[in-house]
């Protein structure tokens, strides 16, 4: 009965978010309350599990998420990311820009929220597309889409990456070491495969590019994006730091975390290395750098506005992440882990593969239903966390499997999908043939790599 009530709770959460249009925060709490009470946890212990689960995950990743969002918001105020995409175009040329763009989006940009990334990168995609032949816009759209989400789920400090690591208790340095390879590799391979599909006739510019009357609330979306662009133009700094200096608030923390992880791996760490390799300390140093750059180049007023915007975004993300932890705590309190442990008794390689496939499938199914990569990743991690101790696969492999599945087939129930469509100037069909296609490919290509990691990690 515990497994049945857990399934019902997940279906209830999905139904409330999709059909009833209820915010994920409220939906996840309702699902947690139902599960605790229906599974016999009891009134008091259900509330205790919800609050403890929220507190535990906030202790793990609360500061990391806040620092990461604030760094991105402050660097956006300095014009750093606009300069980055312009530099890519200048240095690699239009023919190689799809690969350069997807590599940059999946490695350097993950500290920014995905909506900001697409606003920044879309103009580069559209401007360089005419120089790349008749399928140029399609290729750039695909490179942009897969780069954003490969970074978002695989690469620290991508918000989904941090959330997955926190919920599954994976050391952030370990997640970084695997993700920094898996993320860009998946993005580059996806872009290459998508380019081959385009050569085989996947794209029809007459039907896939241009206005589409079938979009939902498209006029409102376009007006909102135009207002956003005007506001960005008004707040754009008159001068900005060099490209290298602009990237330091992101590069320095990543190097600090990676160095600490390597030292721990080779048993060469000490108290000082552990302190500076700590992800909270590293990202705080990055935040100080971003704040200093914003104060110098954007001014006090723009810095304050960027900081406030970052805090607002942080609050929304923290609530969803924390309540994902609450759901996991309630599932743990029901004793479901003991019920599921029997599914993973054997000691051969097959259960490891089965565990990875299960984690991937749960995340993919949630994403298809909910339409949010982050909510799918957080919810799947919360569901899987209580049973980690009963399976043979390492936590890092399960975390990467959740990340891989959470990307699967981003489509029309996602707000990002419509934003992407409007900014790139595609039809709904064109967005499905680019955004939905590349996230599906990226999810499927990364899965065998995750299985390989599971078998050796």
C-alpha positions as CSV (number, residue, x, y, z in Angstrom):
1,X,0.0,0.0,0.0
2,X,2.9,2.4,0.7
3,X,4.1,2.1,-3.0
4,X,0.5,2.7,-4.2
5,X,0.1,5.8,-2.0
6,X,3.4,7.1,-3.2
7,X,2.3,6.7,-6.8
8,X,-1.0,8.4,-6.0
9,X,0.9,11.3,-4.4
10,X,3.1,11.8,-7.4
11,X,0.1,11.7,-9.8
12,X,-1.7,14.2,-7.6
13,X,1.3,16.5,-7.7
14,X,1.5,16.3,-11.5
15,X,-2.3,16.7,-11.9
16,X,-2.4,19.8,-9.7
17,X,0.5,21.4,-11.6
18,X,-0.6,20.5,-15.1
19,X,-4.4,20.4,-15.1
20,X,-5.3,22.7,-12.2
21,X,-2.4,25.2,-12.9
22,X,-1.5,25.2,-9.2
23,X,2.0,26.4,-8.3
24,X,4.6,23.5,-7.7
25,X,5.2,24.7,-4.1
26,X,1.5,24.2,-3.1
27,X,1.2,21.0,-5.2
28,X,4.3,19.4,-3.6
29,X,3.1,20.2,-0.1
30,X,-0.3,18.7,-0.8
31,X,1.3,15.6,-2.2
32,X,3.5,15.3,0.8
33,X,0.6,15.8,3.2
34,X,-1.5,13.2,1.4
35,X,1.4,10.6,1.4
36,X,2.2,11.0,5.0
37,X,-1.4,10.7,6.2
38,X,-2.5,8.0,3.8
39,X,0.6,5.9,4.4
40,X,0.1,6.0,8.2
41,X,3.0,8.2,9.2
42,X,0.6,10.2,11.3
43,X,-0.3,13.9,11.6
44,X,2.5,15.0,13.8
45,X,5.3,13.0,12.2
46,X,4.1,14.0,8.7
47,X,4.5,17.7,9.6
48,X,7.8,16.9,11.3
49,X,9.1,15.1,8.2
50,X,8.1,18.0,5.9
51,X,9.8,20.6,8.0
52,X,12.9,18.5,8.7
53,X,13.2,17.6,5.0
54,X,13.0,21.3,4.0
55,X,15.6,22.3,6.6
56,X,18.0,19.6,5.7
57,X,18.0,20.5,2.0
58,X,18.3,24.2,2.8
59,X,21.4,23.4,4.9
60,X,22.9,21.5,2.0
61,X,22.2,23.8,-1.0
62,X,20.4,26.9,0.2
63,X,23.5,29.2,0.1
64,X,24.8,27.6,-3.0
65,X,21.6,28.3,-5.0
66,X,21.4,31.8,-3.6
67,X,25.1,32.6,-4.4
68,X,24.8,31.1,-7.9
69,X,21.7,33.1,-8.8
70,X,23.2,36.4,-7.5
71,X,26.4,35.9,-9.3
72,X,24.5,35.5,-12.6
73,X,22.3,38.5,-11.9
74,X,25.2,40.8,-11.1
75,X,27.3,39.8,-14.1
76,X,24.3,40.3,-16.3
77,X,24.2,43.9,-15.0
78,X,27.8,44.4,-16.1
79,X,27.2,43.3,-19.6
80,X,29.6,40.4,-19.2
81,X,27.6,37.8,-20.9
82,X,26.7,39.9,-23.9
83,X,30.4,40.5,-24.3
84,X,31.0,36.7,-24.0
85,X,28.7,35.8,-26.9
86,X,30.1,38.6,-29.1
87,X,33.6,37.3,-28.5
88,X,32.6,33.8,-29.5
89,X,31.4,35.2,-32.8
90,X,34.5,37.2,-33.4
91,X,37.0,34.5,-32.5
92,X,35.6,31.3,-34.0
93,X,33.6,32.7,-36.9
94,X,30.1,31.9,-38.0
95,X,30.8,28.4,-39.3
96,X,32.0,27.1,-35.9
97,X,29.8,29.3,-33.7
98,X,27.1,26.6,-33.1
99,X,29.7,24.4,-31.4
100,X,31.4,27.3,-29.6
101,X,28.0,28.6,-28.4
102,X,26.8,25.3,-27.1
103,X,30.2,24.6,-25.4
104,X,30.1,28.0,-23.7
105,X,26.5,27.7,-22.6
106,X,27.1,24.3,-21.1
107,X,30.3,25.3,-19.2
108,X,30.6,29.0,-18.4
109,X,27.0,30.1,-18.3
110,X,25.2,27.7,-15.9
111,X,25.3,30.2,-13.1
112,X,22.6,32.2,-14.9
113,X,19.0,31.3,-14.9
114,X,17.9,29.7,-18.2
115,X,15.4,32.5,-19.1
116,X,18.3,35.0,-19.0
117,X,20.6,32.7,-21.0
118,X,18.1,32.5,-23.9
119,X,17.6,36.2,-23.9
120,X,21.3,36.8,-24.1
121,X,22.2,34.1,-26.6
122,X,19.2,34.4,-29.0
123,X,20.5,37.6,-30.7
124,X,23.8,35.9,-31.5
125,X,22.0,32.8,-32.9
126,X,19.8,35.0,-35.2
127,X,22.6,37.3,-36.3
128,X,25.0,34.5,-37.2
129,X,22.4,32.2,-38.8
130,X,22.4,33.9,-42.3
131,X,26.1,33.2,-42.6
132,X,25.6,29.4,-42.2
133,X,23.4,28.5,-45.1
134,X,19.7,27.7,-45.4
135,X,19.5,25.7,-42.1
136,X,21.6,28.2,-40.1
137,X,18.8,29.3,-37.8
138,X,17.8,25.7,-37.1
139,X,21.3,24.7,-36.2
140,X,21.9,27.7,-34.0
141,X,18.5,27.2,-32.2
142,X,19.4,23.5,-31.5
143,X,22.9,24.4,-30.3
144,X,21.5,27.1,-28.0
145,X,18.8,24.8,-26.6
146,X,21.0,21.8,-25.8
147,X,23.8,23.9,-24.5
148,X,21.6,25.7,-22.0
149,X,20.1,22.6,-20.5
150,X,23.2,20.4,-20.5
151,X,24.8,23.1,-18.4
152,X,21.7,23.5,-16.3
153,X,21.5,19.9,-15.2
154,X,25.1,18.6,-15.4
155,X,27.4,21.5,-14.6
156,X,28.0,23.2,-11.2
157,X,26.8,25.9,-10.5
158,X,23.8,25.1,-12.7
159,X,20.7,25.2,-10.4
160,X,19.4,21.8,-11.2
161,X,22.9,20.3,-10.8
162,X,23.2,21.9,-7.3
163,X,19.7,20.7,-6.3
164,X,20.3,17.1,-7.5
165,X,23.6,17.0,-5.6
166,X,22.1,18.4,-2.5
167,X,19.0,16.1,-2.5
168,X,21.1,13.0,-3.1
169,X,23.9,14.0,-0.8
170,X,26.5,13.9,-3.5
171,X,29.7,15.9,-2.8
172,X,29.5,19.0,-5.0
173,X,33.2,18.6,-6.1
174,X,32.5,15.1,-7.3
175,X,29.4,16.2,-9.2
176,X,31.5,18.9,-10.8
177,X,34.3,16.6,-11.9
178,X,31.8,14.3,-13.7
179,X,29.4,16.9,-14.9
180,X,32.0,19.3,-16.4
181,X,32.9,16.5,-18.8
182,X,29.5,15.0,-19.4
183,X,27.7,18.3,-19.9
184,X,29.7,19.8,-22.7
185,X,30.4,16.4,-24.3
186,X,26.6,15.8,-24.5
187,X,26.0,19.2,-25.9
188,X,28.6,19.0,-28.6
189,X,27.5,15.5,-29.7
190,X,23.9,16.6,-29.7
191,X,24.7,19.6,-31.9
192,X,26.7,17.3,-34.3
193,X,23.9,14.8,-34.6
194,X,21.3,17.5,-35.1
195,X,23.4,19.1,-37.8
196,X,23.4,15.7,-39.6
197,X,19.6,15.5,-39.3
198,X,19.3,19.0,-40.9
199,X,21.5,17.9,-43.8
200,X,19.1,14.9,-44.3
201,X,16.1,17.3,-44.7
202,X,14.8,17.5,-41.1
203,X,14.1,21.3,-41.5
204,X,11.6,23.1,-43.7
205,X,12.3,26.9,-43.4
206,X,9.0,27.8,-45.0
207,X,7.0,25.9,-42.3
208,X,9.5,26.0,-39.4
209,X,10.5,29.6,-39.4
210,X,8.4,32.8,-39.1
211,X,5.3,33.7,-37.2
212,X,2.8,31.1,-36.1
213,X,-0.7,31.9,-35.2
214,X,-1.1,28.7,-33.3
215,X,1.1,29.9,-30.4
216,X,-0.6,30.4,-27.1
217,X,-0.6,34.0,-25.8
218,X,2.1,34.8,-28.3
219,X,1.3,38.5,-28.5
220,X,1.6,38.8,-24.7
221,X,4.9,36.9,-24.8
222,X,6.4,39.1,-27.5
223,X,5.3,42.3,-25.8
224,X,6.9,41.0,-22.5
225,X,10.1,40.1,-24.3
226,X,10.3,43.5,-26.0
227,X,9.8,45.2,-22.7
228,X,12.5,43.1,-21.2
229,X,14.9,44.0,-24.1
230,X,14.1,47.8,-23.7
231,X,14.7,47.6,-20.0
232,X,18.0,45.7,-20.6
233,X,19.1,48.4,-23.0
234,X,18.3,51.2,-20.6
235,X,20.3,49.5,-17.8
236,X,23.2,48.3,-20.0
237,X,26.5,49.7,-18.6
238,X,28.4,52.3,-20.5
239,X,31.6,50.5,-19.9
240,X,32.4,46.9,-18.9
241,X,35.4,44.9,-17.8
242,X,37.5,42.8,-20.1
243,X,36.2,39.4,-21.0
244,X,38.7,37.6,-18.8
245,X,37.9,39.7,-15.8
246,X,34.2,39.3,-16.5
247,X,34.4,35.6,-16.2
248,X,36.6,35.4,-13.1
249,X,33.6,35.4,-10.6
250,X,32.5,32.1,-12.3
251,X,35.9,30.6,-13.2
252,X,37.6,31.1,-9.8
253,X,34.9,29.3,-7.8
254,X,34.8,26.4,-10.3
255,X,38.6,26.1,-10.1
256,X,38.5,26.2,-6.3
257,X,35.9,23.5,-6.0
258,X,37.7,21.3,-8.6
259,X,41.0,21.7,-6.9
260,X,39.6,20.7,-3.6
261,X,37.9,17.7,-5.1
262,X,41.1,16.6,-6.8
263,X,43.1,17.0,-3.6
264,X,40.6,14.9,-1.7
265,X,40.5,12.3,-4.4
266,X,44.3,11.9,-4.1
267,X,44.3,12.2,-0.3
268,X,46.4,15.3,-0.4
269,X,43.9,17.6,1.2
270,X,44.2,19.5,4.5
271,X,42.1,21.9,6.6
272,X,43.0,25.0,4.5
273,X,42.4,23.2,1.2
274,X,39.1,21.9,2.4
275,X,38.1,25.4,3.5
276,X,38.8,27.1,0.2
277,X,37.6,24.0,-1.8
278,X,34.2,24.2,0.1
279,X,31.5,25.1,-2.5
280,X,29.9,27.6,-0.2
281,X,33.2,29.5,0.4
282,X,34.1,29.3,-3.3
283,X,30.8,30.6,-4.5
284,X,30.8,33.4,-1.9
285,X,34.2,34.5,-3.2
286,X,32.7,34.5,-6.7
287,X,29.8,36.6,-5.4
288,X,32.1,39.1,-3.8
289,X,33.9,39.4,-7.2
290,X,30.7,39.8,-9.1
291,X,29.4,42.4,-6.7
292,X,32.7,44.4,-7.0
293,X,32.6,44.3,-10.8
294,X,28.9,45.4,-10.8
295,X,29.6,48.3,-8.4
296,X,32.5,49.5,-10.5
297,X,31.1,49.1,-14.0
298,X,27.3,49.2,-13.6
299,X,27.0,51.6,-10.7
300,X,25.4,51.5,-7.3
301,X,21.7,51.7,-8.5
302,X,22.0,49.0,-11.2
303,X,23.9,46.8,-8.8
304,X,21.1,47.1,-6.2
305,X,18.5,46.4,-8.8
306,X,20.4,43.3,-10.0
307,X,20.8,42.1,-6.4
308,X,17.1,42.5,-5.7
309,X,16.1,40.6,-8.9
310,X,18.5,37.8,-7.9
311,X,17.0,37.6,-4.4
312,X,13.5,37.4,-5.8
313,X,14.5,34.5,-8.2
314,X,16.4,32.8,-5.4
315,X,13.3,32.8,-3.2
316,X,11.2,31.0,-5.8
317,X,13.9,28.4,-6.5
318,X,14.7,27.8,-2.8
319,X,11.0,27.1,-2.0
320,X,10.6,24.5,-4.7
321,X,14.0,22.9,-3.9
322,X,13.2,22.8,-0.2
323,X,9.8,21.3,-0.6
324,X,11.3,18.7,-3.0
325,X,13.4,17.7,0.1
326,X,10.2,17.6,2.2
327,X,8.6,15.1,-0.2
328,X,11.7,13.0,0.0
329,X,11.6,13.1,3.8
330,X,8.0,12.0,3.9
331,X,8.7,9.2,1.5
332,X,11.5,8.1,3.8
333,X,9.2,8.3,6.8
334,X,6.7,5.9,5.1
335,X,9.3,3.1,5.0
336,X,9.1,2.9,1.2
337,X,12.9,2.3,1.0
338,X,12.4,-1.1,2.7
339,X,9.7,-2.0,0.3
340,X,11.8,-1.1,-2.7
341,X,15.0,-2.6,-1.4
342,X,13.9,-6.1,-2.4
343,X,13.9,-5.0,-6.1
344,X,17.7,-4.5,-6.0
345,X,19.0,-7.5,-4.1
346,X,21.2,-9.1,-6.7
347,X,24.9,-8.2,-6.9
348,X,25.5,-8.5,-10.6
349,X,25.8,-5.6,-13.1
350,X,22.2,-5.7,-14.2
351,X,20.7,-4.1,-11.0
352,X,23.1,-1.1,-11.4
353,X,21.9,-0.6,-14.9
354,X,18.3,-1.0,-13.8
355,X,18.7,1.5,-11.1
356,X,20.1,4.1,-13.5
357,X,17.3,3.4,-16.0
358,X,14.7,3.8,-13.2
359,X,16.2,7.1,-12.1
360,X,16.3,8.3,-15.7
361,X,12.7,7.2,-16.3
362,X,11.2,8.8,-13.2
363,X,12.8,12.2,-14.1
364,X,11.9,11.9,-17.8
365,X,8.3,11.1,-16.9
366,X,8.0,13.9,-14.5
367,X,9.4,16.4,-17.0
368,X,7.0,15.3,-19.7
369,X,4.1,15.7,-17.3
370,X,5.2,18.9,-15.5
371,X,7.1,20.8,-18.2
372,X,9.8,22.1,-15.8
373,X,13.4,20.6,-15.9
374,X,14.2,21.9,-12.4
375,X,10.9,20.7,-10.8
376,X,11.3,17.3,-12.5
377,X,14.9,17.0,-11.3
378,X,14.1,18.1,-7.8
379,X,11.0,15.9,-7.5
380,X,12.7,12.8,-8.9
381,X,15.7,13.3,-6.6
382,X,13.3,13.6,-3.6
383,X,11.5,10.3,-4.7
384,X,14.8,8.4,-5.2
385,X,16.9,9.7,-2.3
386,X,15.3,7.4,0.4
387,X,16.1,4.3,-1.6
388,X,19.7,5.1,-2.4
389,X,21.1,2.9,0.4
390,X,19.3,-0.1,-1.0
391,X,20.8,-0.2,-4.4
392,X,24.3,-0.9,-5.8
393,X,24.6,2.1,-8.1
394,X,26.7,5.0,-6.7
395,X,24.9,8.2,-5.8
396,X,26.8,10.2,-8.5
397,X,25.5,7.8,-11.2
398,X,22.0,8.1,-9.9
399,X,22.3,11.9,-9.8
400,X,23.6,12.1,-13.3
401,X,20.8,9.8,-14.4
402,X,18.2,12.1,-12.9
403,X,19.9,15.0,-14.7
404,X,19.8,13.2,-18.0
405,X,16.2,12.2,-17.6
406,X,15.0,15.7,-16.5
407,X,16.1,17.1,-19.9
408,X,14.0,14.7,-21.9
409,X,11.8,16.3,-24.6
410,X,11.2,19.8,-23.4
411,X,8.0,20.8,-25.2
412,X,4.8,22.9,-25.2
413,X,3.9,22.7,-21.5
414,X,7.1,24.6,-20.7
415,X,7.2,28.4,-20.4
416,X,10.7,28.2,-21.7
417,X,9.5,26.6,-24.9
418,X,7.3,29.6,-25.8
419,X,10.1,32.1,-24.9
420,X,12.5,30.2,-27.0
421,X,10.1,30.1,-29.9
422,X,9.5,33.9,-29.8
423,X,13.1,34.9,-29.4
424,X,14.4,32.7,-32.2
425,X,11.5,33.6,-34.6
426,X,10.3,30.0,-35.0
427,X,6.9,28.4,-35.6
428,X,5.6,26.0,-33.0
429,X,6.5,23.2,-35.4
430,X,10.0,24.6,-35.7
431,X,10.4,24.8,-32.0
432,X,9.3,21.2,-31.6
433,X,11.8,20.2,-34.3
434,X,14.6,22.1,-32.6
435,X,14.2,22.5,-28.9
436,X,12.2,19.3,-28.3
437,X,14.4,17.4,-30.6
438,X,17.8,18.4,-29.1
439,X,16.7,17.9,-25.5
440,X,15.4,14.5,-26.5
441,X,18.7,13.6,-28.2
442,X,20.8,15.0,-25.3
443,X,18.9,13.0,-22.8
444,X,19.2,9.8,-24.8
445,X,22.9,10.2,-25.7
446,X,23.9,11.1,-22.1
447,X,22.1,8.0,-20.7
448,X,24.7,5.4,-22.0
449,X,27.5,7.6,-20.7
450,X,25.8,7.7,-17.3
451,X,25.4,3.9,-17.4
452,X,29.2,3.6,-18.1
453,X,30.0,5.8,-15.1
454,X,27.7,3.7,-12.9
455,X,29.5,0.5,-13.9
456,X,33.0,2.0,-13.0
457,X,32.2,4.6,-10.2
